[in-house]
Amino acid sequence: MFLLAYAALWTLAHATSPRAALPCFGTPLRMQSPLYCALNRHYVTAELASVAQDAATHMAATQPGTITLALDGGFPFLTGMPLIPHLSHDDGEKLDFAFYYPMAPTCPAKPAPPSAISRLRPQAPTPAPPAP
């Protein structure tokens, strides 16, 4: 019953929101997790959605295969209601992006310095002080 009611309210919010919903799947821009979409945290103003889409398209054109991941946007309604823990995300005009990381290393791995290895070696136990 709860899931049915939640699905109905989610669909209603998606259909009637004055804000634009960012895509949950696809490329070059999508939410980092479908959970953000399920929790209605993927809404931004139409202007910000256009800017985000343009930036993601530019990154995909200059760095082929790049997918831009968005994290938190805002709720579909209720201007002034903060998106916990992002108190500034209360008007649909803020959007968090994930950092870009290469999928494969571009340079060979460097060996760990000896000082790091010595810290990883087990140390001999320190003897307990003699009992008085």
Beta strands, then each sheet from edge to edge (+ up, - down):
strand 1: 20-21
strand 2: 29-31
strand 3: 43-44
strand 4: 68-70
sheet 1: 1+ 3-
sheet 2: 2+ 4+
end
